[in-house]
Amino acid sequence: MTTKRPTKKAPVKAGAVASVKDAAKAYEWFLERRKEKFEKGDAESVLWAVHYVIEGKITFPPWLATAVDKAIMGYMTHEYASLDAAFGVGRPKGYRRKSIHEQASRAHNSNWIIIELHKHGYAIDDQLFEVVGERFNVKKTTAKKWYYEAKNSNDPVFQAFERSDVSSQIPEHLKAIADQLKADK
């Protein structure tokens, strides 16, 4: 008799959450991925996990409650001088929030379009990166870099969206890009 290995596939398709119970399962899946990253030393995973708990209106899992309590108590008892230190996160010297925020937002939106178009049958290739890059005023190499950085980061939100179901029709806001891809062939 063989045993099946557990899968890390999202239990619920993004955009297709049928009930509060399904949404809770999806957020629990996100939390489990963040727990794995936290156990490997990724301090930001605690902050992401808190976000998932709040957004999903679910109960703090014990590992997260312990991590948050430890950070807060360390700050409140002056073990740490700042919340950055308490949570083990911080911004590097020379950090330029506005430009980094803008780039992260453009990368996220670019990746979402690439994934959505791929689900509708478009190849993830230089042509797609070029067309999407034009939309965000970047070269195809930058659009390609953004996509593969996110894909290789094991980010649970990226993974869940990549695995989600797709609607039968291309969303209205993506039709112009799809038309451009067809015209360029």
C-alpha positions as CSV (number, residue, x, y, z in Angstrom):
1,M,0.0,0.0,0.0
2,T,1.4,3.4,-0.9
3,T,0.7,6.6,0.9
4,K,0.1,9.9,-0.9
5,R,2.4,12.7,-0.1
6,P,0.6,15.9,1.1
7,T,0.3,18.6,-1.4
8,K,1.0,22.3,-0.9
9,K,-1.6,23.2,-3.5
10,A,-4.0,25.9,-2.4
11,P,-7.3,24.3,-1.3
12,V,-9.5,27.0,-2.7
13,K,-9.2,28.7,-6.1
14,A,-8.5,32.4,-5.9
15,G,-11.4,34.4,-7.1
16,A,-13.7,31.4,-6.6
17,V,-14.3,31.4,-2.9
18,A,-17.7,30.0,-2.5
19,S,-18.2,30.5,1.3
20,V,-16.7,31.9,4.4
21,K,-15.5,28.4,5.2
22,D,-13.7,28.2,1.9
23,A,-12.0,31.5,2.5
24,A,-10.9,30.4,5.9
25,K,-9.3,27.3,4.4
26,A,-7.5,29.5,1.9
27,Y,-6.2,31.8,4.6
28,E,-5.1,28.8,6.7
29,W,-3.1,27.6,3.6
30,F,-1.5,31.0,3.3
31,L,-0.6,30.9,7.0
32,E,0.9,27.4,6.7
33,R,3.2,28.7,3.9
34,R,4.2,31.7,6.0
35,K,4.9,29.4,9.0
36,E,7.3,27.4,6.9
37,K,9.1,30.5,5.8
38,F,9.2,31.8,9.4
39,E,10.7,28.6,10.6
40,K,13.4,29.0,8.0
41,G,14.3,32.5,9.3
42,D,12.1,34.8,7.3
43,A,11.0,37.4,10.0
44,E,8.7,39.3,7.6
45,S,6.5,36.2,7.5
46,V,5.1,37.1,10.9
47,L,3.9,40.4,9.6
48,W,2.4,38.8,6.5
49,A,0.7,36.1,8.7
50,V,-0.8,38.8,10.9
51,H,-2.2,40.5,7.8
52,Y,-3.8,37.2,6.7
53,V,-5.4,36.6,10.1
54,I,-6.9,40.1,10.1
55,E,-7.9,40.1,6.4
56,G,-9.4,36.6,6.7
57,K,-11.0,37.3,10.1
58,I,-9.6,34.0,11.4
59,T,-8.0,33.0,14.8
60,F,-4.3,33.5,15.4
61,P,-2.6,30.1,15.1
62,P,-0.5,29.3,18.2
63,W,2.9,29.7,16.4
64,L,1.9,33.2,15.3
65,A,0.4,34.2,18.6
66,T,3.7,33.2,20.3
67,A,5.9,35.1,17.8
68,V,3.8,38.3,18.0
69,D,3.6,38.1,21.8
70,K,7.3,37.6,22.1
71,A,8.0,40.6,19.9
72,I,5.5,42.9,21.7
73,M,6.7,41.9,25.1
74,G,10.3,42.3,24.1
75,Y,9.5,45.9,23.0
76,M,7.3,46.7,26.0
77,T,10.0,45.5,28.5
78,H,12.7,47.4,26.6
79,E,14.5,44.3,25.5
80,Y,14.3,45.9,22.0
81,A,14.7,49.6,21.2
82,S,12.2,49.5,18.3
83,L,9.4,47.5,16.9
84,D,11.6,46.8,13.9
85,A,14.1,45.2,16.2
86,A,11.4,43.3,18.1
87,F,10.0,41.8,15.0
88,G,13.4,41.3,13.4
89,V,12.6,43.5,10.4
90,G,13.7,46.9,9.1
91,R,14.5,49.0,6.1
92,P,18.0,49.3,4.9
93,K,20.0,52.6,5.0
94,G,19.2,54.7,1.9
95,Y,15.7,53.1,1.6
96,R,13.5,55.1,-0.7
97,R,10.0,54.1,0.1
98,K,8.1,55.9,-2.7
99,S,10.2,54.5,-5.6
100,I,10.3,51.0,-4.1
101,H,6.6,51.0,-3.4
102,E,5.9,52.1,-7.0
103,Q,8.1,49.4,-8.4
104,A,6.6,46.7,-6.2
105,S,3.1,47.8,-7.2
106,R,4.0,47.8,-10.9
107,A,5.7,44.4,-10.6
108,H,2.7,42.9,-8.8
109,N,0.3,44.2,-11.4
110,S,2.5,43.1,-14.3
111,N,2.8,39.6,-12.9
112,W,-1.0,39.4,-12.4
113,I,-1.5,40.3,-16.1
114,I,1.1,37.8,-17.3
115,I,-0.5,34.9,-15.2
116,E,-4.0,35.8,-16.3
117,L,-3.1,36.0,-20.0
118,H,-1.1,32.7,-19.7
119,K,-4.3,31.0,-18.3
120,H,-6.1,32.2,-21.4
121,G,-3.6,30.4,-23.7
122,Y,-0.8,33.0,-24.2
123,A,2.7,31.7,-23.9
124,I,5.0,33.2,-21.3
125,D,7.6,34.3,-23.7
126,D,9.6,37.4,-24.7
127,Q,6.6,38.7,-26.7
128,L,4.4,38.7,-23.6
129,F,7.0,40.3,-21.5
130,E,7.6,43.0,-24.1
131,V,3.9,43.8,-24.4
132,V,3.3,43.8,-20.7
133,G,6.5,45.7,-20.1
134,E,5.3,48.5,-22.4
135,R,2.2,48.8,-20.4
136,F,4.3,49.5,-17.3
137,N,6.9,51.6,-19.1
138,V,9.7,49.0,-18.5
139,K,11.7,46.9,-20.9
140,K,10.8,43.2,-21.5
141,T,13.8,42.2,-19.4
142,T,12.4,44.0,-16.4
143,A,9.0,42.5,-16.8
144,K,10.6,39.1,-17.1
145,K,12.8,39.7,-14.0
146,W,9.7,40.7,-12.0
147,Y,7.8,37.6,-13.0
148,Y,10.6,35.1,-12.3
149,E,11.6,36.8,-9.0
150,A,8.0,36.4,-7.8
151,K,7.6,32.9,-9.2
152,N,10.9,31.7,-7.6
153,S,10.2,33.4,-4.2
154,N,7.6,30.8,-3.2
155,D,5.2,33.6,-2.2
156,P,1.9,32.0,-1.2
157,V,-0.2,34.7,-2.8
158,F,1.6,34.3,-6.1
159,Q,1.3,30.5,-5.9
160,A,-2.4,30.6,-5.1
161,F,-3.1,33.0,-8.0
162,E,-1.1,30.9,-10.4
163,R,-3.1,27.8,-9.4
164,S,-6.5,29.5,-9.4
165,D,-9.2,28.9,-11.9
166,V,-9.7,31.2,-14.8
167,S,-12.8,32.7,-16.2
168,S,-13.9,31.6,-19.6
169,Q,-13.4,35.0,-21.1
170,I,-10.5,37.4,-20.9
171,P,-11.4,40.2,-18.5
172,E,-12.3,43.5,-20.2
173,H,-9.2,45.3,-18.9
174,L,-6.9,42.7,-20.5
175,K,-8.5,42.7,-23.9
176,A,-6.3,45.5,-25.3
177,I,-3.1,43.5,-24.3
178,A,-4.5,40.3,-25.8
179,D,-5.4,42.1,-29.0
180,Q,-1.9,43.5,-29.2
181,L,-0.4,40.1,-28.7
182,K,-2.5,38.6,-31.5
183,A,-1.6,41.5,-33.8
184,D,2.1,41.1,-33.2
185,K,2.1,37.4,-34.2
